[in-house]
Amino acid sequence: MRNVIVTGGSRGLGLEISRRLVSDGFRVLAVARKESDELRDEIARSNGALSFAPLDLAELDAIPDAVLRWKKEFGAPYGLVNNAALGTEGLLATMHNSQIEMLTRVNVTAPIILSKYVVRNMMSAGGGRIVNISSIIASTGYNGLAVYGATKAALVGFTKSLAREVGRMGVTVNAVAPGFIETEMTASLDADDRAKIAGRAALRRLAAPEDVANAVAFLLDEKARNVTGAVLTVDAGATA
């Protein structure tokens, strides 16, 4: 059974990804600051295929020891899904510098450092898969999400360059760019706003968390062995 680390795996999209990967036969380590009730219930039903590991990704110095500990406790990782992110909204002109720093720390620096230590294990094992969760906002932009969009665009650049660095060692690196989906990060939008966003999509609807989880599952599957450096968009045709 292959091990996959999913950050932000306690709720929302991360939990949906973890659930799907468990159903595909992976052993999943859901990483988050706290274990949610929903994750606890999933762990109880997983027959040992799903576990929780506490880590605050804002604590960058804790990442190397965490990766070493996970390898000892759960085995070498085959996959890493960099899903955890802050979705803080705010106009750049009025956003506090501390918010900007925290967004870039959690959304960009943390996944880069985590990938650094995890990919070492993948290279020594002869291969692996990294999937970075970006966003269509990285390419389209959105009012009030300038910093968030910048962090998600950074992940795309990171994905493409890392894919070239580690490809010869059998490691693929890809990104999934969801559109607006029904998660806690879009719960703040009222019904009219969600309807307007859905109306702009080719399929006239919002993508669902399971759609994104399916995309991640494909990139971790053997069917995607020759897919690397790619960005897979899941947005019901919003950017078509």
C-alpha positions in Angstrom: 0.0 0.0 0.0 1.5 3.4 -1.1 1.5 6.3 1.3 0.2 9.8 0.4 0.5 12.9 2.5 -2.4 15.4 2.2 -2.0 18.8 3.8 -5.2 20.5 5.0 -6.7 17.1 5.2 -9.0 17.6 8.1 -11.9 19.3 6.3 -13.3 20.6 3.1 -11.4 19.8 -0.1 -8.5 18.2 1.7 -10.8 15.7 3.5 -12.5 14.9 0.2 -9.2 14.2 -1.4 -8.1 12.0 1.5 -11.4 10.1 1.3 -11.0 9.5 -2.4 -7.4 8.3 -2.2 -8.3 5.9 0.6 -11.0 4.5 -1.6 -8.4 4.0 -4.3 -6.2 1.9 -2.1 -3.7 4.4 -0.8 -2.7 4.9 2.9 -3.3 8.5 3.6 -1.8 10.8 6.2 -4.0 13.8 6.7 -2.0 16.7 8.0 -3.6 19.7 9.7 -3.4 21.9 12.8 -6.3 20.1 14.4 -8.2 16.9 13.9 -11.8 17.7 13.0 -14.8 15.6 14.0 -15.3 14.7 10.3 -11.8 13.5 9.9 -12.0 11.5 13.1 -15.1 9.7 11.8 -13.4 9.0 8.5 -10.4 7.5 10.3 -12.7 5.2 12.3 -14.2 3.9 9.1 -10.9 3.5 7.2 -9.5 0.3 8.8 -6.1 1.9 9.3 -5.8 3.4 5.8 -6.3 7.0 7.1 -4.3 8.7 9.8 -3.9 12.2 11.3 -0.7 14.1 11.9 -0.7 17.5 13.6 1.4 20.2 12.0 1.0 24.0 11.7 2.5 24.8 8.3 3.1 28.3 9.5 5.8 26.9 11.7 8.3 26.3 8.9 11.1 25.1 11.2 8.9 22.2 12.3 8.6 20.8 8.8 11.9 18.8 8.5 11.4 17.0 11.7 7.8 16.2 10.9 8.7 14.6 7.6 11.3 12.5 9.3 8.9 11.5 12.0 6.2 10.6 9.4 8.6 8.4 7.5 9.5 6.5 10.7 5.9 6.1 11.8 4.1 5.5 8.5 6.7 4.6 5.9 8.2 6.4 2.9 5.8 8.7 1.0 4.8 7.9 -2.5 2.6 11.0 -2.9 2.3 14.5 -1.6 -0.8 16.7 -2.1 0.0 20.3 -1.1 -3.6 21.4 -0.5 -3.5 23.5 2.7 -3.9 27.2 2.1 -5.2 30.4 3.6 -7.9 32.1 1.6 -7.7 35.5 3.3 -9.6 38.2 1.3 -8.8 41.9 1.3 -7.8 44.7 -1.0 -4.0 45.0 -1.2 -4.0 48.7 -0.3 -5.6 48.0 3.1 -4.3 44.5 3.8 -2.0 44.4 6.8 1.6 43.4 6.1 1.3 40.6 8.6 -1.6 39.1 6.6 0.4 39.3 3.4 3.3 37.6 5.1 1.2 34.8 6.5 -0.5 34.1 3.2 2.8 33.8 1.4 4.2 31.7 4.3 1.4 29.1 4.4 0.5 29.1 0.7 3.9 29.2 -0.9 6.9 28.8 1.4 5.4 25.9 3.4 4.6 23.7 0.4 8.0 24.4 -1.1 9.8 23.4 2.0 7.6 20.4 2.6 8.2 19.3 -1.0 11.9 19.7 -0.5 12.1 17.1 2.3 9.4 14.8 0.9 10.9 14.7 -2.6 14.2 13.5 -1.2 12.5 10.3 0.0 10.8 9.9 -3.4 14.0 10.2 -5.3 15.8 7.6 -3.1 12.8 5.3 -3.6 12.9 5.7 -7.4 9.8 7.7 -7.9 6.7 9.5 -6.6 4.0 12.0 -7.2 3.5 15.6 -6.1 0.3 17.5 -6.7 0.0 21.2 -5.8 -3.5 22.7 -5.4 -3.5 26.0 -7.2 -6.5 28.0 -8.4 -8.0 29.5 -11.6 -7.5 32.9 -9.9 -3.8 32.4 -10.5 -4.5 33.1 -14.2 -7.8 35.0 -14.2 -7.5 37.3 -11.1 -10.3 38.2 -8.8 -11.2 41.4 -6.9 -10.0 41.3 -3.3 -7.8 38.3 -3.9 -4.6 39.8 -5.3 -2.3 38.2 -2.7 -4.1 34.9 -2.7 -3.9 34.9 -6.5 -0.2 35.6 -6.4 0.4 32.7 -4.1 -1.5 30.3 -6.3 0.4 31.6 -9.4 3.6 30.9 -7.5 2.6 27.3 -7.1 2.2 26.9 -10.8 5.7 28.2 -11.5 7.0 26.0 -8.8 5.2 23.0 -10.3 6.7 23.4 -13.7 10.3 24.0 -12.7 10.3 21.2 -10.0 8.9 18.8 -12.6 12.0 19.4 -14.7 14.3 19.0 -11.7 13.1 15.6 -10.5 11.6 14.0 -13.6 14.8 12.0 -14.3 14.4 10.4 -10.8 10.9 9.2 -11.7 9.0 11.9 -9.8 6.1 13.7 -11.4 4.9 17.1 -10.3 1.6 18.6 -11.4 -1.0 21.1 -10.3 -4.7 21.1 -10.1 -6.5 24.5 -10.5 -10.0 24.4 -9.1 -12.5 27.1 -9.9 -15.0 28.2 -7.3 -16.3 25.1 -5.6 -18.7 24.5 -2.7 -16.3 24.6 0.2 -15.9 26.7 3.3 -13.8 29.1 1.3 -16.8 30.0 -0.9 -19.3 29.8 2.0 -19.0 33.6 2.5 -20.5 34.2 -1.0 -24.2 34.8 -0.9 -26.6 32.8 -3.2 -26.7 35.5 -5.8 -22.9 35.7 -6.1 -22.6 32.0 -6.4 -25.4 31.9 -9.1 -23.5 34.6 -11.1 -20.3 32.7 -10.9 -22.0 29.5 -12.0 -23.7 31.3 -14.8 -20.4 32.3 -16.3 -19.2 28.7 -16.5 -19.7 26.7 -19.7 -21.6 24.0 -17.8 -23.6 26.6 -15.8 -22.6 25.2 -12.4 -19.9 25.2 -9.8 -17.5 22.3 -9.7 -17.8 20.1 -6.6 -15.0 19.0 -4.2 -15.2 15.4 -5.5 -14.4 16.7 -9.0 -11.2 18.1 -7.7 -10.5 14.9 -5.7 -11.0 12.9 -8.9 -8.4 15.0 -10.7 -5.9 14.5 -7.9 -6.6 10.8 -7.9 -5.9 10.6 -11.7 -2.5 12.3 -11.3 -1.5 9.8 -8.6 -2.7 6.9 -10.7 -0.4 4.9 -13.0 -2.5 6.2 -15.9 -0.8 9.6 -15.4 2.7 8.3 -15.4 3.7 10.5 -18.4 1.9 13.6 -17.1 4.2 16.1 -15.4 4.6 19.8 -15.3 0.9 20.1 -16.1 -2.0 22.2 -14.7 -5.3 20.4 -14.7 -8.2 22.9 -14.5 -11.4 21.8 -12.8 -13.9 24.7 -13.0 -17.0 23.5 -15.0 -15.7 25.5 -17.9 -15.5 28.9 -16.2 -12.2 29.7 -18.0 -13.2 28.0 -21.3 
